[in-house]
Amino acid sequence: MNVFWIATLGAGAMAFALKYSGHSVPQRWLSHPKIQRVNALIPIALLSALVSVQSFTDKTTLVVDQRIVGLAVAITALLLKAPFPIVVISAAVSSAIVYNLF
């Protein structure tokens, strides 16, 4: 058994323990208003971080390229309350146009 199998089994055991401990948390802790507010904001923070990292980095360097235009168009479409498919398509098309122009 090499180190990769040990790491895989260890990660699986840790994931199981984490899931099990999550199920054993008392319901009254989870229904607290502060916990509810934090749980509502966690996906927003994670998605914002993902968009930032994917838009402004390339491996380990900061970059400014066509993805910034796509992000700006997506933000503008969201501010104009466009439907989600329109936001995604407009961001992709604008980013592709700028990519092909430069």
Secondary structure, 3 states (H helix, E strand, C coil): CCHHHHHHHHHHHHHHHHHHHHHCCCHHHHCCHHHHHHHHHHHHHHHHHHHHHHHHEECCEECCCHHHHHHHHHHHHHHCCCCHHHHHHHHHHHHHHHHHHC
